[in-house]
Amino acid sequence: MARNDAATGPSEVMDQRSPVCTDAIWRLPVTVCRITQFLGEHTAGSLLERAIACAGDTLKPSMIQDQQVVPDIRRSRSCQDFAAPELMAAIDGVLEAVEHTLGVSCQYTEPGYGLNVHNDGDFYRAHQDTSAEFAPRRLLTFVYYLHRTPRPFDGGELRVFDAALPLHTETTGRWEERTWRDWEPEHDSIVFFRPTAWHEVRPVSCPSKQHADSRFAINGWLCSPDPAVRGNDVSL
């Protein structure tokens, strides 16, 4: 039987609704590059000893957006002057593969990093490492983990939230609709991801409460160069 296309006018076609539910949520897993046994036993052990040696006045309460201490959002201690040239050299060695995987170019970037120490009850609630207002030069986030073995604490996973976007709006999904993946803070492992990704540090349980038993992490960013900045950029 021949079809009569004239029976359906253009206006009627435009009025037809999508068969997709208006409450549908698009979920897109955030890509994370993870490398284990990154520096090797000897180098990682030396770096851990150096991290453990950072104590007392060397460590300060961690701040939010490098401006203020907010214990309800972030609880840990940090050392922004911690030096880890061996880690930076190793990152350079894998950067091309990381760039390809994450779809980001880090040519001519400048590194900024510090040591973060999480002990019993410490955490960092969901946040982004960059935004239009805060640290917009950050192009790549990295986190390198160190701890004694066997692991003397529980928790402390890096939780990376999937992107969630309602199909019928231009706003982000509600937090209760988010899905995620947790990444273990395994000794001598490193993760890379885009700083726009929402992520958090899950609460740490460290029964001994001893500094040496903490969850140590060297976290930082590769940042696009800023010709207007000639000295240290505290927003790194």
Secondary structure, DSSP 8 states (H G I E B T S, - for coil): ----GGGS-HHHHHH---SS-TT-EEEE----EEESS-S-HHHHHHHHHHHHH--GGG-EE--BTTTB--TTTEE-EEETT---HHHHHHHHHHHHHHHHHHT---TT-EEEEEEEEE-TT-EEEEE-S--SSS-TTEEEEEEEEE--SS---EE--EEEE-EEEETTSSS---GGG--EEEE---TTEEEEE-TTS-EEE--EE-TT--GGGSEEEEEEEEE---TT--S--TT-
